[in-house]
Structures are given as C-alpha cells and as structure tokens.
Amino acid sequence: MKPRPDRWLASLAERPGDPFWIEATRTVTRGELAGLVDDFASRVRAAGWQAGDRLAVEPHACLDTVVLVLAALRAELSVLLLPLREPATIQDKLVADAGARRSWPEGPAAFAAVRWPGALWVRSSGSLGRPRWIVHTTASLIAGATAVAQRLAFGPGARWRVSLPLDHVGGVSLIFRALAGGGALAAGDGVTLPGETHRSLVATQLRRLLAGGHASELHPLQCLLLGGGPLAKALRRESLAVGLPLVVSYGLSETAAAVATSALDEEPASLCRADYAGRALWPDAVTVDASGGIQVGGPSLCAAIAGDDGVASPLDLVDGRLSTGDLGRLDGDELYVAGRRDNVMISGGEKLGSEELEAALSELEGVEDVIVVPVEDAEYGQRPVAFVRWAAGCARSAATVREELAGRIAGWKLPVAVWELPGGPGLKADRSALRALAARLSGERR
C-alpha cells in the first residue's frame, strides 16, 4: 500500500490533548491543530490547487502561519517562505519569478517547470553563493527535527520559545521539532515565558541578553541552542560563567538547520574549546576532506535548489555529500569549524581568515556584531576592514580599536578601517554587499 503523503502529521493524533502552540491568550492542542490543518487543506483543494502548485507565504511568528504552512504541505503544495526583511517590491518579484501565488483563493499559477509536491522552499542566506531557494521535503524536515528533538530532549512537557524568524530554516524547523518530538512552541513577549525550557538564539541576540542583565531570567531553561554562525570563545565563557545551559551547533539551510550539536550535559571546558561545534546527529553525516573542507550528508539534506526563476535542480553532490565551503576538522566524532573558505584573504603573502579577526573584535567592549571583509591594496594585495554594530555610546575609531587589539592579535591582521555595520540585527550579513560597500568606502578614503 502506498504510504499516505501526510503521514508526517500522524504524531498529532498520538497525544491530542497535549499543547502544541502556547501564547498569552490561548493554547492550541495537538488535536485541535490537526483539525485546523485538515479543514484548511480541504479548502485549499476545493479552491482548485493541485499537487506541486506554489503558494508564497509571509511567515510571521503566529499560529496562522503554522496552520497555513502545514495545511498547504498536507495538500501537497510547494510552500515558499518569503524573506520578511525584504520590501514588498522584492517579495512580489520573487513570487512572480517563481510562478507562485500569495493566497489560496486566487487559484494556482500556471507553471510548467519541475514540480515538488509537499515541499517547503526556504530562502538561503547566500553562504554557498547568491541567495536562492532551498527545497526541502517533509521527509528531510522531519528527519532533521527528529534528530535534534532526541539529542536535546524536546519531548512532551517541553516548551521551545519561537525566538527566530520563521522565514529562516532555524525558525521554521521549530514547527517540525514540535511535530516530531512532542514538545510545544511558546510565543510571546518577555525575556522568558512560563514553562519555557528551550530557546534558539544567534550570537547577537545572546550578547544583547547578557548586556541587558537578563542572564538570571534564562536560568529556568534546559537548553539554549546557539547557531547561525561562529560563536566567539569569549561569549561562550561569559554565557557559561553565569550558568546558561549552552548548546553549540553547526548546520546550514541545506541541512534543515543543525547537522551537529553538542549534548545537554556537555562540560563547560568542552564547550569553550575554540571552534568546537558539537557532534554529528547521524554517523558519518559530516566529513572533512584533505584540504580541510567540510562536507555534509544524511537524511536532512534538502531535495533541490532553485534560482529566482523557480527552476529547481538537484544538489551538486560528491558521493552523496554536499561541500559546504566551510573549513574545519574532525577529532573523532567532534567537529571543529574554523570558518568559510571564501572568507580567507591573502595579505602580504599571509593567509588571514575573517572569522579570526571577527572573534578578536567581538571580545571588545560594546561590540554587538562584526563582519570583516577584505579590500584591495596595492602593496599587500588585500587588507582587512571591519563593519561593527556598536552598543549605544560605545562606537570608537579605527585607531582606538587597533590599540585595544594590540597584543591580542598580530599587527598585520589589524583592521585598516572600522565602519558602522549597516542595517538592523539579522541572522547573517550579506558579505558580498559589504565587500562592495567596503571597496567604495575605501576608495573615498584614499
């Protein structure tokens, strides 16, 4: 017998009275969510949508988004999660180019390209090239969610705070962790929510919580999962010193968020090791080649990628693995991530990884976020410049920054310029845009 295409929703019926979504004004049980999803999926089919048709969604952190996404997947649509930080004009162009529609009553768009029934399209950050669509099946999403839920004890009675935007894979994956693990999602304002046990953060969010004196209010948590990029050793030490239950991780959009994490009972000394990113969620899911390049595989790997035109194509794999562009090493089953291969610049014949200077800068007082990129230099070939987001009243000149870094990092690695990091806080910066901006600002400085 052919398996039901929506079998991944069956877990909702196992404990129908348990909560799935908790907010200040209401709690929705797993059984109630199943009813809402069934009803909406029936309405989508009645409106004429067919398997593989593309529905574009603005995934705000609310119950309506959860119901809409799950119902559309149950109806075997392709669901495109629009990037919330982009203006409406950019969103509209993404929708039109991909042959999608924003709402189900309009009827599906005619699109003759390869169809992916029951797939979730997530916009990548561009770390493997320019931003594109990452196409996940429910199978890859549930596989990743199940492994993380088991590793981090996200089961019945647990509550995971919705603290990352749902247009990113780290945010939307929470929905599938709740499905697979049996825990509930908690939404709302405030530093902590009643019964909250798990939370996902990026480094910038963690720095702000610590700077705001909220560490003690996070102590009820059982798991504080950090992802979205490198985590400086100083920030790890500060978090552990105030008793936070830190869990480090490594993953990318193509792997449905995490492909490696540390354990809940990891010793602080272990977590503070430079570049340490945890252990793979599946045996042999992470390998490192002779040049130090990290490759990933496993059941959470996405099905395809697609350009802005919506044309999907399979991943470029070697022996079933995807080259991430990251550099690192394995020590037994422990993964250490040094940084991006394309973030290495050559200055005066020496190699400098942007992440090394970023880590040193992040330890300076008042630095909330920092990105280092190269600029061309007639004498040295390339020199590093830094874009810094400062806490209020903490901005300092490049000369002052270099003085503060003296003795912490070699002189030739010091930034030749320090500029304000544009835009608001985000999960990942657009390094290519910052390179172009740095080239322009450097030209004006000469």
TORFIZA-605409 format. One line per field, with one value per residue (C-alpha): residue number from 0; residue in one letter; x negated, z negated, y negated. Coordinates in nm, 3 decimals, decimal comma. Each point is the difference from the previous one (the first is absolute). Layout:
% residues N
paro <- c(NUM/...)
vexnu <- c(a/...)
u <- c(X/...)
w <- c(Z/...)
v <- c(Y/...)
% end
This chain:
% residues 446
paro <- c(0/1/2/3/4/5/6/7/8/9/10/11/12/13/14/15/16/17/18/19/20/21/22/23/24/25/26/27/28/29/30/31/32/33/34/35/36/37/38/39/40/41/42/43/44/45/46/47/48/49/50/51/52/53/54/55/56/57/58/59/60/61/62/63/64/65/66/67/68/69/70/71/72/73/74/75/76/77/78/79/80/81/82/83/84/85/86/87/88/89/90/91/92/93/94/95/96/97/98/99/100/101/102/103/104/105/106/107/108/109/110/111/112/113/114/115/116/117/118/119/120/121/122/123/124/125/126/127/128/129/130/131/132/133/134/135/136/137/138/139/140/141/142/143/144/145/146/147/148/149/150/151/152/153/154/155/156/157/158/159/160/161/162/163/164/165/166/167/168/169/170/171/172/173/174/175/176/177/178/179/180/181/182/183/184/185/186/187/188/189/190/191/192/193/194/195/196/197/198/199/200/201/202/203/204/205/206/207/208/209/210/211/212/213/214/215/216/217/218/219/220/221/222/223/224/225/226/227/228/229/230/231/232/233/234/235/236/237/238/239/240/241/242/243/244/245/246/247/248/249/250/251/252/253/254/255/256/257/258/259/260/261/262/263/264/265/266/267/268/269/270/271/272/273/274/275/276/277/278/279/280/281/282/283/284/285/286/287/288/289/290/291/292/293/294/295/296/297/298/299/300/301/302/303/304/305/306/307/308/309/310/311/312/313/314/315/316/317/318/319/320/321/322/323/324/325/326/327/328/329/330/331/332/333/334/335/336/337/338/339/340/341/342/343/344/345/346/347/348/349/350/351/352/353/354/355/356/357/358/359/360/361/362/363/364/365/366/367/368/369/370/371/372/373/374/375/376/377/378/379/380/381/382/383/384/385/386/387/388/389/390/391/392/393/394/395/396/397/398/399/400/401/402/403/404/405/406/407/408/409/410/411/412/413/414/415/416/417/418/419/420/421/422/423/424/425/426/427/428/429/430/431/432/433/434/435/436/437/438/439/440/441/442/443/444/445)
vexnu <- c(m/k/p/r/p/d/r/w/l/a/s/l/a/e/r/p/g/d/p/f/w/i/e/a/t/r/t/v/t/r/g/e/l/a/g/l/v/d/d/f/a/s/r/v/r/a/a/g/w/q/a/g/d/r/l/a/v/e/p/h/a/c/l/d/t/v/v/l/v/l/a/a/l/r/a/e/l/s/v/l/l/l/p/l/r/e/p/a/t/i/q/d/k/l/v/a/d/a/g/a/r/r/s/w/p/e/g/p/a/a/f/a/a/v/r/w/p/g/a/l/w/v/r/s/s/g/s/l/g/r/p/r/w/i/v/h/t/t/a/s/l/i/a/g/a/t/a/v/a/q/r/l/a/f/g/p/g/a/r/w/r/v/s/l/p/l/d/h/v/g/g/v/s/l/i/f/r/a/l/a/g/g/g/a/l/a/a/g/d/g/v/t/l/p/g/e/t/h/r/s/l/v/a/t/q/l/r/r/l/l/a/g/g/h/a/s/e/l/h/p/l/q/c/l/l/l/g/g/g/p/l/a/k/a/l/r/r/e/s/l/a/v/g/l/p/l/v/v/s/y/g/l/s/e/t/a/a/a/v/a/t/s/a/l/d/e/e/p/a/s/l/c/r/a/d/y/a/g/r/a/l/w/p/d/a/v/t/v/d/a/s/g/g/i/q/v/g/g/p/s/l/c/a/a/i/a/g/d/d/g/v/a/s/p/l/d/l/v/d/g/r/l/s/t/g/d/l/g/r/l/d/g/d/e/l/y/v/a/g/r/r/d/n/v/m/i/s/g/g/e/k/l/g/s/e/e/l/e/a/a/l/s/e/l/e/g/v/e/d/v/i/v/v/p/v/e/d/a/e/y/g/q/r/p/v/a/f/v/r/w/a/a/g/c/a/r/s/a/a/t/v/r/e/e/l/a/g/r/i/a/g/w/k/l/p/v/a/v/w/e/l/p/g/g/p/g/l/k/a/d/r/s/a/l/r/a/l/a/a/r/l/s/g/e/r/r)
u <- c(0,000/-0,132/-0,072/0,214/-0,177/0,096/-0,120/-0,244/0,304/0,102/-0,186/0,267/0,251/-0,224/0,053/0,289/0,049/-0,362/-0,072/-0,165/0,021/0,002/0,050/0,137/0,363/0,038/-0,148/0,059/-0,030/-0,149/0,347/0,141/-0,288/0,066/0,362/-0,101/-0,252/0,249/0,265/-0,235/-0,150/0,350/0,075/-0,325/0,084/0,357/-0,143/-0,161/-0,358/-0,192/-0,302/-0,315/0,173/-0,193/0,136/-0,206/0,037/-0,119/-0,089/0,065/-0,045/0,365/0,236/0,151/-0,339/-0,034/0,345/-0,046/-0,341/0,101/0,333/-0,165/-0,259/0,277/0,170/-0,338/-0,066/-0,343/-0,018/-0,237/-0,098/-0,052/-0,290/0,168/-0,278/0,034/0,232/0,332/-0,140/-0,272/0,247/0,239/-0,279/-0,105/0,362/0,045/-0,336/0,061/0,349/0,174/0,307/0,025/0,340/0,200/0,333/-0,173/-0,052/-0,335/-0,246/-0,066/-0,358/-0,144/-0,335/-0,085/0,256/-0,083/0,321/-0,001/-0,323/-0,111/-0,209/-0,229/-0,202/-0,371/-0,235/-0,235/-0,287/-0,042/0,038/0,271/0,332/0,221/0,285/-0,078/0,265/0,069/0,240/0,197/-0,223/-0,320/0,163/0,136/-0,331/-0,192/0,267/0,011/-0,376/-0,018/0,301/-0,158/-0,346/0,142/0,286/0,279/0,288/0,338/0,001/-0,279/0,059/-0,214/0,017/0,061/-0,290/-0,130/0,192/0,194/-0,132/-0,337/-0,057/-0,099/0,340/0,233/-0,175/0,151/0,343/-0,130/-0,191/0,329/0,169/-0,275/-0,100/0,331/-0,095/0,191/-0,087/0,029/0,055/0,014/-0,194/-0,219/-0,341/0,135/0,343/0,172/-0,122/-0,257/-0,273/-0,171/-0,102/-0,199/-0,215/-0,268/-0,308/0,134/0,316/-0,202/-0,235/0,295/0,164/-0,323/-0,063/0,355/-0,055/0,255/-0,221/0,162/0,343/-0,124/-0,104/0,329/-0,095/-0,131/-0,147/-0,127/-0,085/-0,242/-0,030/0,000/-0,378/-0,323/0,023/-0,298/-0,174/0,034/0,377/0,012/-0,201/0,219/0,319/-0,122/-0,139/0,351/0,145/0,171/0,070/-0,194/0,021/-0,214/0,093/-0,095/0,227/0,127/0,323/-0,071/-0,002/0,326/-0,197/-0,229/-0,204/-0,217/0,056/-0,160/0,180/0,214/-0,245/-0,317/-0,269/-0,072/-0,367/0,106/0,237/-0,271/-0,240/-0,076/0,216/0,178/0,343/0,121/0,048/0,181/0,366/-0,050/-0,307/-0,220/0,236/-0,302/-0,338/-0,308/-0,214/-0,379/0,012/0,211/0,329/0,315/0,254/0,343/0,248/0,271/0,380/0,058/-0,171/0,234/0,143/-0,094/-0,096/0,168/-0,087/0,221/0,169/0,137/-0,177/-0,112/-0,301/-0,161/-0,286/-0,354/-0,111/-0,318/0,055/0,330/-0,151/0,025/-0,310/0,084/-0,283/-0,093/-0,338/-0,046/-0,120/0,131/-0,149/0,168/0,368/-0,053/0,032/-0,201/0,095/-0,271/0,195/0,086/-0,251/0,100/-0,051/-0,375/-0,193/-0,365/-0,180/-0,370/-0,021/0,156/0,344/0,252/0,343/0,265/0,143/-0,327/0,010/0,376/-0,051/-0,260/0,219/0,306/-0,182/-0,034/0,241/0,315/-0,033/0,341/-0,076/-0,296/-0,080/-0,351/-0,055/-0,306/-0,076/-0,254/-0,339/-0,280/-0,275/0,146/0,252/0,284/0,051/0,279/0,269/0,272/0,368/0,111/0,338/-0,069/0,208/0,133/-0,279/-0,280/-0,107/-0,374/-0,244/-0,211/-0,313/0,151/0,114/-0,350/-0,147/0,243/-0,081/-0,377/-0,144/0,315/-0,064/-0,298/-0,055/0,034/0,348/0,139/0,280/-0,107/0,348/0,302/0,346/0,352/0,173/0,303/0,353/0,164/-0,082/0,037/-0,095/-0,269/-0,156/-0,029/-0,378/0,001/0,190/-0,240/-0,297/0,142/0,069/-0,350/-0,153/0,195/-0,079/-0,365/-0,016/0,149/-0,252/-0,302)
w <- c(0,000/0,090/-0,319/-0,066/0,115/-0,328/-0,232/-0,155/-0,168/-0,174/-0,320/-0,075/-0,066/-0,247/-0,283/0,122/-0,336/-0,030/0,091/0,330/0,008/-0,316/-0,014/-0,248/0,113/0,097/0,017/0,302/-0,058/0,245/0,071/0,063/0,232/0,196/0,049/0,115/0,246/0,140/0,050/0,170/0,224/0,117/0,085/0,195/0,210/0,053/0,137/0,285/-0,116/0,122/-0,134/0,065/0,044/-0,171/-0,288/-0,130/-0,370/-0,222/-0,301/-0,299/-0,339/-0,065/-0,006/0,338/0,164/-0,163/0,119/0,351/0,052/-0,132/0,187/0,328/-0,043/-0,084/0,328/0,169/0,107/0,018/-0,270/0,057/-0,318/0,102/-0,165/-0,251/-0,002/0,373/0,118/0,165/0,346/-0,039/-0,145/0,291/0,251/-0,173/0,010/0,368/0,111/-0,179/0,148/-0,337/-0,156/-0,334/-0,111/0,076/0,114/0,304/0,148/0,094/0,246/0,326/-0,019/0,215/-0,172/-0,221/-0,279/-0,358/-0,175/-0,374/-0,010/-0,208/0,175/-0,231/0,117/-0,069/-0,148/0,298/-0,188/0,289/0,263/0,073/-0,186/0,146/-0,090/-0,201/0,067/-0,292/-0,003/-0,312/-0,029/-0,030/-0,238/-0,228/0,008/-0,117/-0,254/-0,148/-0,047/-0,169/-0,221/-0,117/-0,057/-0,195/-0,186/0,164/-0,087/-0,174/-0,270/0,162/0,136/0,276/0,030/0,354/-0,005/0,358/0,307/0,179/0,343/-0,102/-0,024/-0,366/-0,077/0,215/-0,109/-0,346/0,140/0,112/-0,325/-0,185/0,239/-0,028/-0,363/-0,169/-0,166/0,036/0,150/-0,219/0,152/-0,163/-0,139/-0,305/-0,084/-0,098/0,030/-0,260/0,036/0,267/0,018/0,339/0,206/0,319/0,030/0,223/-0,149/0,030/-0,192/-0,274/-0,038/-0,042/-0,262/-0,198/0,035/-0,117/-0,321/0,084/-0,053/-0,332/0,164/0,250/-0,270/0,013/0,352/0,058/0,343/0,160/0,358/0,179/0,378/0,305/0,016/-0,201/-0,377/-0,153/-0,284/-0,224/0,046/-0,082/-0,319/-0,107/0,058/-0,192/-0,282/-0,077/0,015/0,338/0,145/0,321/0,298/0,306/0,347/0,366/0,303/0,303/0,187/0,218/-0,306/-0,158/-0,260/-0,228/0,119/-0,315/-0,359/-0,338/-0,270/-0,282/-0,261/0,171/-0,238/0,009/0,077/0,303/0,126/-0,029/0,237/0,295/0,308/-0,167/0,163/-0,151/0,133/0,314/-0,043/0,214/0,049/0,284/0,069/-0,011/0,162/0,061/0,312/0,030/0,054/-0,310/0,184/-0,184/0,181/-0,132/0,075/-0,180/0,015/-0,066/0,323/0,224/0,324/0,236/0,043/0,219/0,139/-0,001/0,313/-0,206/0,210/-0,241/0,051/-0,211/-0,236/0,130/-0,216/-0,011/-0,142/-0,141/-0,180/0,040/-0,020/-0,243/0,075/-0,369/-0,137/-0,305/-0,147/-0,169/-0,320/-0,031/0,027/-0,117/0,262/-0,005/0,247/0,077/0,247/0,364/0,269/0,198/-0,310/0,012/0,136/0,103/-0,153/0,071/0,093/-0,330/-0,041/-0,231/-0,071/-0,054/-0,290/-0,196/0,000/-0,059/-0,310/-0,137/0,075/-0,158/-0,335/-0,012/-0,222/0,175/0,314/0,076/0,345/0,237/0,355/0,149/0,377/0,218/0,207/0,280/-0,085/0,245/-0,243/-0,190/0,249/-0,255/-0,342/-0,252/-0,084/-0,262/-0,008/-0,364/-0,165/-0,328/-0,315/-0,073/-0,087/0,066/0,358/0,037/0,272/0,198/-0,174/-0,343/0,106/0,123/-0,333/-0,192/0,219/-0,035/-0,167/0,066/0,370/0,231/0,126/0,368/-0,072/-0,148/0,196/0,207/-0,031/-0,228/0,123/-0,136/0,097/0,206/-0,057/-0,307/-0,181/0,219/0,009/0,263/0,174/0,377/0,032/0,374/-0,054/-0,279/0,226/0,261/-0,265/-0,141/0,346/0,044/-0,347/0,037/0,331/-0,161/-0,284/0,230)
v <- c(0,000/-0,344/-0,200/-0,302/-0,317/-0,171/0,280/-0,249/-0,163/0,322/-0,093/-0,262/0,279/0,184/-0,251/-0,215/-0,171/-0,119/-0,363/-0,086/-0,383/-0,214/-0,376/-0,249/0,018/0,366/0,345/0,224/0,373/0,246/0,140/-0,347/-0,081/0,321/-0,111/-0,347/0,145/0,251/-0,269/-0,243/0,270/0,094/-0,362/-0,030/0,306/-0,125/-0,326/0,196/0,029/0,305/0,186/-0,202/-0,338/-0,278/-0,204/-0,294/-0,079/-0,285/0,216/-0,222/0,165/0,081/0,297/-0,097/0,058/0,342/0,107/-0,139/0,161/0,341/-0,002/-0,095/0,275/0,247/-0,103/0,074/-0,357/-0,158/-0,267/-0,292/-0,185/-0,362/-0,189/-0,230/-0,261/-0,066/-0,281/0,083/-0,077/0,265/0,248/-0,057/0,060/0,324/0,120/-0,086/0,140/0,331/0,042/-0,011/-0,163/-0,176/0,132/0,309/-0,161/-0,150/0,342/0,155/-0,147/0,180/0,121/0,275/0,055/0,296/0,027/0,095/0,113/-0,053/-0,200/-0,298/-0,266/-0,199/-0,298/0,057/-0,258/0,029/0,164/0,249/-0,273/-0,254/0,047/0,271/0,231/0,313/0,266/0,235/0,292/0,080/0,311/-0,206/-0,248/0,273/0,190/-0,306/-0,091/0,351/0,015/-0,341/0,072/0,326/-0,153/-0,296/0,173/-0,199/0,228/-0,016/-0,267/-0,203/-0,352/-0,153/-0,379/-0,131/-0,246/0,024/-0,123/0,272/-0,100/0,147/0,373/-0,028/-0,151/0,209/0,321/-0,055/0,090/0,337/0,060/-0,046/0,243/0,261/-0,034/-0,070/-0,329/-0,326/-0,339/-0,309/-0,344/-0,341/-0,293/-0,005/0,137/0,342/0,157/0,222/0,357/-0,086/0,266/-0,052/-0,298/-0,062/-0,313/-0,147/-0,164/-0,356/0,088/0,169/-0,297/-0,235/0,220/0,016/-0,373/-0,070/0,194/0,269/0,305/0,097/0,000/0,261/0,248/0,199/0,107/0,350/-0,080/-0,320/0,101/-0,232/0,001/-0,225/-0,039/0,011/-0,047/-0,178/0,181/-0,307/0,002/0,370/-0,058/-0,292/0,201/0,302/-0,215/-0,125/0,350/0,008/0,349/-0,063/0,238/-0,075/0,118/0,007/0,015/-0,181/-0,057/0,303/0,230/-0,124/-0,200/0,205/0,297/0,003/-0,115/0,040/0,196/-0,139/0,130/-0,127/-0,123/-0,377/0,065/0,204/-0,269/-0,268/0,171/-0,227/0,073/0,294/0,059/0,327/0,352/0,112/0,094/0,313/0,221/-0,126/-0,295/-0,234/0,062/-0,215/0,040/-0,022/-0,377/-0,057/-0,045/0,109/0,217/0,092/0,277/0,189/0,018/-0,371/-0,107/-0,199/0,137/-0,281/-0,363/-0,258/-0,339/-0,305/0,137/0,290/0,264/0,270/0,222/0,275/-0,075/0,029/0,292/0,206/0,348/-0,117/-0,298/-0,376/-0,218/-0,279/-0,240/0,007/0,101/0,219/0,325/0,312/0,136/0,337/-0,091/-0,359/-0,275/-0,322/-0,275/-0,257/-0,215/-0,050/0,092/-0,312/-0,219/0,058/-0,299/-0,019/-0,299/-0,040/0,367/0,114/0,155/-0,164/0,143/-0,265/0,201/-0,024/-0,380/0,000/0,213/-0,244/-0,302/0,161/0,011/-0,379/-0,190/-0,120/0,213/0,152/0,137/-0,013/0,106/-0,014/-0,017/-0,067/-0,307/-0,009/-0,149/-0,085/0,101/0,295/0,134/-0,003/-0,159/0,060/-0,256/0,041/-0,090/-0,023/-0,040/-0,178/-0,016/-0,348/-0,242/0,250/-0,085/-0,056/-0,095/0,243/-0,127/0,066/0,346/0,085/-0,115/0,221/0,300/-0,044/0,307/0,205/0,055/-0,048/-0,354/0,090/0,141/-0,324/-0,173/-0,299/-0,151/0,039/-0,102/0,026/0,325/-0,105/0,122/0,149/0,323/0,308/0,364/-0,033/-0,296/-0,028/0,016/-0,065/-0,326/-0,098/0,071/-0,236/-0,264/0,039/-0,046/-0,324/-0,135/0,096/-0,188/-0,309/0,021/-0,015)
% end
